[in-house]
């Protein structure tokens, strides 16, 4: 990771001083300040169909920080979803899903609070639906990994620790116009969903979450290692 980062936070308000300990605990990776290196993505995340938003810009010195990159080769999409199900609220529709949630957290969970920064997919709109479908035994882990690349939703950088918060420097803001960026956001989501439906039409004999639980599959299993994080 670069020592000096320029990051952006999409919001309905201007945030000059992000505060450690504030925010929602049920975000993707728990409590933290959620950013991206893409100003355009931050603007998409800032708007709704009813209002404009703001892309807040910051510089961040990452020297001496402990960084968890869930998109690096040492992790798989199962690590990402394990962190997600531990923090987000999912619709648990079956006994399989209840057992799957426990199994994922116990065997693929990562203690995100041990890190200063987290890098990973953002479970926005469609991504959350894909993850929920996998948890409820609706799609395979291979399909989930493929779905994560649909729509090119981008990575988020989450500032977790008090030390990391102390290294944020506010650099200004830009207005995100709803007329432009809500349309882009919706088109991106629609594109992902369209590609997802086409993917589901193809035959698939991969591993469902029920197979993973019954088979006692772990992160070092050759059936998942090395191919899901690409």
N, C-alpha and C positions, 0 to 999 in steps of 0.2 A: 504494500500500500504506500502511496505517496505520503511524504511527510506533511505537506501542506495541501489541504483540500478546500475547494470551493463547493459549498453545499447550499441547498435551497429547501425551504419548508413552505408548503402550500397551506394557506389558512384563510379564514374569512376576516382575519384581522392582522394588523401589523404587530410583530413580536420582536421588540428590540433586545429584550433580555430573557431568553429561555430560563425557566426556573427548575432546578433539580427537585424531583419529588412531586411535581404537578402533572396532571394529565390523567388519562384513563388507564386503569390496570388491565382491562380486557382488550387491549390492542394486540396486534400480532405477536409481539415479543415482550409483552408486559409494559410496565411503566417506562417511559422514555420519551425522547424528542425525535420525531420521525422526519427524516429528510431524504433528499436524493441529490445526485450530482447533476441531474438534468433539470434545467430551469423550465423547460417546456412541460415536463411531467409534473413538476410542482404546481404549475399553473392549472393543469388539468385537474389535479387533486384538490385545488383550492376552490373551484367553482361548483355551483349547483345550477339547476335549470332556472332558479329564481334570483340569483345574486352573483355579482362579481366577487372576486377574491384577490388575494395578494400572494406573490412569491417573495418570501423573505430570504435575503441572501446573507450567508455567513462565511467566514474563513475559519478553518479548524486545523490546529496543529496536532498531529496524531503521534508525535514522538513519545515513546515510552508507554504507549497505550496497548492494552491487550485486546486484540481484535478477533472476533468470531465471524468467519465468512462461511455461511451455510451453503454457498454455491461453489465452494472449493472442492477438489476431488476427494478429500478425506470424508466428506459428508455426502449423503444421498437425500433424495426428496423425502424419505421417511423421517430423517432428522428434522427437516423443515416442518413437516406436518405434525410431528410429535410436539414440537414447541408450540405450534399453532393451536392444537387441541387442548394444550394445557392452559392457554390464556384466553382464547376466543370462545364464544358460546355457540356450540353446534347443536343442530337438531339430531338428537339420538333417537332413531326410529325403531331400532331392533335390539334384541339382546346381543347380537353379533357386534353391533356398533359400540355398545357399552363395554363389552370385553375388549374390543379393538382399541378403544381410547385408553384403557388401563395398560394394555400391552405396549402400545406405542410410547407412552410416557415412561414406562419402566425400562424399556429396552432401547429406545431411540432418543429419549429426551436429552436435552442439553441444558445445563444450568446457565442461562443467559445472564443472570445477575453476577456471574463471576468475571464478566468482561466489561470493558469500557465502551466498545463499539460493536454493533451487530450489523452484518451485511446479509441480506436475504431477499427473497421474493416478497412482494407486497400482495397480501390476500385481499385484493380489491374486486368487488362485484363478482365477475365470472370465476376468478381464481378461488374464491371462497366456496362457490357452488361446486367446483371440481373437487376440492378437498372434502367437502361434505358428502359428495357422491361416493368417493373412495372409502370414507369412513363407514358408510352404510352399505358397503359391499357391491356398489353399482358399477365401478370401473376398476381395472387392474392397476397395479402400481406402475407398470410400463405406460399405460394410458395417462395416468396422473403426471408422470414425468414429462410426457410429450405435451400434455395440456399446459404445463407451466411455461412452455415456450410459445404458446399461442398468443397472438395479439401484442407481443413484445411489450408487456406491461412495465418492465424495467425493475431494477433493484432499488431497495431503500437502504439507507444508512441510519441506524438508530443509535442515538447517544444515550448511554445507560448510566454511567457512573458520575459521581460528583466531580471526580478529577476531569472527566471528559467535558462536562458542562463548564468547567473553569477555563477551558481552552477555546470556547466559542467566541468569536468576534463578529458583531453585527456590521454588515456592509451596506445595508439599504434594502429597498423593496421595489417591486414592479407590480403594476395592476394586471390582474388576469381577467379579461373580459369574458363574461358568460356566453355572449353571442358567438364567440370564436371557440373558446376552450371547452365548453360543455359539449359542443358538437363533435370536436375532436375526441373527447373522452368517450362519448357515446359510440362513435364510429369504431374506436379501438375495441370497445367491449363487444360490439356487434360482430366485428371481424373475428374476435376470439371465439365467440359462441358459434358462429357459422363453421369455422374450422373444427371446432370441437364436435359438432353434430356429424360432420363428414368423417371424422376420425372414428366415431362410434359405429358407423356403418360398416367398417372393415372388420373382418374376423379377427378375433384375438383370443389367444390361449395362455395369457400371462397369469401372474399371481394376483389373486384378490386378497383383501385384508384377512378374510377367513382362512385362506391358505397360509398366510404369513403367521397367524396366531397358532393354527393347528400344527404347523411345521416347526414352530419354535425358531423362526428365522431371525437372525441378528444382523448387525451392520456388516460383519465380515463374511456373510454368506456369498459365495460366488455367483449366485443367481441375481443378486442386486448390485454387488460391489463393482464399481468402475464404469457402469453404463448409465446410471440414472442421473448422475450429476453433470453430464455433458451438455 
